[in-house]
Structures are given as structure tokens and as C-alpha cells.
């Protein structure tokens, strides 16, 4: 299974090595609102989860995505 950071990097079209758990819209210019939707869809499809709207709205970085996945038993 693809690593979360690699998945986000693929969506953002940036090297995975440039991302870490703190990477998000605040510090990644390519992570805009459309990228957010695309990342959520990719995460849900890849890991077989359905994130709730409150979970989606709380995602501010890769660490938040990882925490949401763990709450769904992934990782």
C-alpha cells in the first residue's frame, strides 16, 4: 500500500522528500482547496475509508490525515 506522504506528494505533484507531517495548505503552495478535495478522495479510495465532514474540515496537514486514518483503523 502506498505511504500517505507519497500519496499526497503524487496529488500535489511534488517530491515526497519535500513533505512531512506538518506539510499542509499553510506551507505547500500547491495544496489549495481543489487539492484538498483531491487528497481526501485519494485517501478514501486508497485506504478504503469514508471520512466525515468534521474530519475533512479538521485536516490542516499530513499529520491530521494520518490521525484520521488511525481513527479508522488504518496505520
C-alpha positions in Angstrom: 0.0 0.0 0.0 1.2 3.5 -0.8 2.5 5.6 2.1 0.4 8.6 2.9 3.2 11.1 2.3 3.7 9.6 -1.2 0.0 9.7 -1.9 -0.1 13.4 -1.0 3.1 14.1 -3.0 1.5 12.4 -6.0 -1.6 14.6 -5.8 0.4 17.8 -5.3 3.0 16.8 -7.9 5.9 17.4 -5.6 8.7 15.1 -4.4 7.7 13.1 -1.3 11.0 14.1 0.3 9.7 17.7 0.5 6.8 16.8 2.7 6.5 15.8 6.4 3.7 15.5 8.9 3.4 19.3 9.2 3.0 19.9 5.5 -0.4 21.3 4.5 -2.1 24.2 2.8 -0.3 26.8 5.0 3.2 25.8 3.7 2.6 24.0 0.4 1.5 26.4 -2.3 0.1 23.6 -4.5 -2.2 22.4 -1.6 -5.2 24.6 -2.4 -8.9 23.8 -1.9 -9.1 21.7 -5.0 -6.0 19.7 -4.0 -7.6 19.2 -0.5 -10.7 17.6 -2.2 -8.4 15.5 -4.4 -6.3 14.4 -1.5 -9.3 13.4 0.6 -10.8 11.4 -2.4 -7.4 9.7 -3.0 -7.0 8.8 0.7 -10.6 7.4 0.9 -10.1 5.4 -2.3 -6.6 4.1 -1.4 -7.3 3.2 2.2 -11.0 2.2 1.9 -12.3 4.7 4.4 -15.0 7.3 4.4 -14.0 10.5 6.3 -16.7 12.5 7.9 -17.2 16.2 7.1 -15.9 17.2 10.5 -12.8 15.1 9.9 -12.3 16.6 6.5 -12.6 20.1 7.8 -10.1 19.4 10.6 -7.4 18.4 8.2 -4.7 21.0 8.2 -1.7 18.9 7.4 -0.5 15.3 6.7 -0.3 14.6 10.4 -4.1 15.3 10.7 -4.7 13.0 7.8 -2.7 10.3 9.4 -4.6 10.7 12.7 -7.9 10.5 10.9 -6.8 7.2 9.2 -5.7 5.8 12.6 -9.1 6.6 14.0 -10.5 4.4 11.1 -8.1 1.6 11.9 -5.6 2.3 9.2 -1.9 2.6 10.0 
